[in-house]
Amino acid sequence: MTIDRKDLPEYSKAQLALRNGQDKPAIWVAYLGLIYDVSKSRLWKNGMHYEHWAGQDLTHELADAPHSQSVFQRFDVVGRLV
C-alpha cells in the first residue's frame, strides 16, 4: 500500500516525544519521516522496546535491529515527522 504523505497530519519531534507511552497513552515511533502507532504491540509495552524508547525517530537505530524495515508494515501510519 502506498501512503500519500501530503494527506498525513504533520508532527514535530516535540509532539512525537509526547507519545512515548508515559506522557500520553499513545505509543508512536518514527521511521524515514513517517510516524507509526505501535501502541498495540506487546513489544512496545510501557513505551520501551529493548533499549529503544518510543517517542523518537528510530531511522538510524534500525541498522542495529535483528529485523528489517518491513516490521513497520504491521503498524498504522498516523502522520509524518517535520
N, C-alpha and C positions, 0 to 999 in steps of 0.2 A: 504494500500500500504506500503510495506516495503522499507525503504531507505537504500541503501548501503553506509554507511558512508565513506568508503575508496575512493569512487568516487567523493566526495564533495570537493570543494576548502576549504582550511583552512584559518581562520581569527583570528587574535589576539584580545584581549579585546580593544586595542587601535584602531584597524581597525573597530571593531564593533561600538565603541563610535563615530566615524565619521558619521555613518549612523543614526543620531539622529533626522533627519527632519529639522535640522538647517544648518549644515555644508555641507551636500550633499543632493540631492533630495530624495535619498533612505531612507526609514524608516525601520530599522531592530531591532529585539529583539532576544535574545537567550533564549532557554529553554532546559534543560537537554542535553546540549552540541550541540544542533542544532540551526542554525540561520534561522529565519523566516523573510520574507519580508512582512511587514504589511502596506506598502505604500498605498495600495488601500482601506484600511479600513477607513471609516469616523470617527471611534472611535479613530484613532491614528493621526488625522489631526494635523499638526504642531509638530509632534513628542511627543505628550503627551496624555496619556490615564488615566483620573482621576489623581491620584497623582503619576503615574508612567511615567518615561521618556524613550523614545526609545534610542537605542544605548547601552543597558545594558543587562546583564544576569538576567532574571526575575524568575529563578528557585525557589528561596527562597521566592519570592513575591506571588506566586500562592496560597499559603495557605490562604491569606487574600482576595482573589478574590471571587466574587459571582458566578464564573463559574469553570468548571473543565478543565483539560489539553486538553480535546477534542476540545477546541476552536482553538488550533493550527492547526488542520486538515484543516481549512479554508484557510490557507496561504501556499505559496510556500516555500520550504526549499531551501536556497541559499548557505549554507555552514555549516561548523562545527567550533565551538569555540575551540581554542587550547591555 
